Amino acid sequence: MIFYRSFYESVNGLSPIIKAELYDAIFEYGLNFKEIEFTNEISKALFTLIKPQLDANIKRFENGKKPKTKLNESKTEAKPKQKESKIEANNNVNVNDNVNKNINIEERKSKFYDAIAKYVDEYPKEMLRDFFNYWSEHGENDKKLRFEKEKTFGIKQRLSTWHSRNPKQYQTEGISPEELKAIKLGFLKPKQ
């Protein structure tokens, strides 16, 4: 029989008389498989909650006593064994024309760069460089570039969104190199 901590904790705050009656009921049922007559409703109620666990333990105990049986005979007949094996030489010529269809990551990065470069007349070069650096990012063990992980990726639409989010960031006319650097670092806001 297994006596669980939860049994002990549920009984712990009860009066000694109720505890004794409940302990007697648990041990009598767990060890001798007999239920006792309760004089107290609280101990009867608690035993009703504990009894299913004791039943499961008793069932496990009974199943453990049974000998393990193996199926000695098959119910279906075995097929007749092959009498003679056929011996033939393998005359096949193995030609392995597998070509790695996966272009390595640097080649894909280069193709992505070329696709972005088509928009050099529409957007500032610095913006295109930032866009490329962001979307071509990958970890050391990654097999995909950041843009390849997206469900959909239209370069034209992404560039338009990228530019519209902060068009002043890439406007360099009338801005000194020091101001431009401060804007990029976030110390200054672009002039409106």
C-alpha positions, 0 to 999 in steps of 0.5 A, a space after each residue: 500500500 502507498 500512503 501519499 503526502 496528500 493523505 497526511 496533509 488532508 488529515 493533519 489539521 483534524 482532531 485526534 479522534 477523527 484522524 485515528 478513525 480515518 487512519 484506521 479506515 485507510 490502513 484497513 482498506 489498503 492492507 486488508 481490503 475491508 471497509 469499516 463503519 464510520 462514526 464521524 461524517 468528516 472522516 467518512 467524507 475524507 475517506 470517500 475522496 481517498 478511496 479511489 486512489 487506494 483502489 487504483 493502488 490495489 489494482 496495480 498490486 493485483 496486476 503485478 502479481 500476475 505472471 507475465 505471459 508471452 504468446 507462444 504460438 502464432 495464430 496464423 501460419 507462417 508462409 513457406 520459406 524461400 527455397 532457393 535464393 537468386 544470385 544475380 550480379 548488379 549490372 547497374 551503372 550509378 550515375 550521380 547527377 545530383 546538382 545542389 539546387 540550394 544556392 549558398 547564402 552569399 550568392 542569394 545575398 548578392 542576388 538580393 543586392 542586385 534586386 535592390 540596386 534597380 531602385 537606385 534612381 528612386 531612393 537614396 543610396 544610403 537608404 538602400 544600403 540600410 535596407 539591404 543590411 537589415 533584410 540580408 542579415 542572418 545568423 552564423 548557422 542560419 540557412 535563410 536571410 531575414 527577408 527569406 523568412 517572411 511569408 511574403 516579400 515584395 522589394 518595391 513595396 518594402 522599399 516604399 514602406 521603409 522610405 515612408 516611415 522616415 523620409 527625412 532620415 535619408 534627406 541629405 541636401 542642406 545638412 552638414 556631415 556632422 548633423 547627418 551623423 548626429 541624425 543617424 545616431 539619434 542625437 538630432 531629429 531631421 529638420 522638417 
